[in-house]
């Protein structure tokens, strides 16, 4: 489910990424992540994009995004998993 947008500037360009909240039951419920793709997708990294976990800090207006911690979704390793793709408007 859509939770918030992370807005940042990189190389003089304003960017916006959608942060999602996991709504399913179980230990992942309520955790935040973002799905993104970039110029490396399909060449150096998984073609459908990568994920980045986002730490939820109540009442905070900022979050830290460390793209060095990005990882491939489970569907990159096993086609029995279904994974959300990065929203096209965010590419």
Secondary structure, DSSP 8 states (H G I E B T S, - for coil): -EEEEEEEEETTEEEEEEEEE--SSSTTTT-EEEEE--TTBTTTB-TT-EEEEE---TT-S-----GGG-B--GGGT-TTS------GGG-
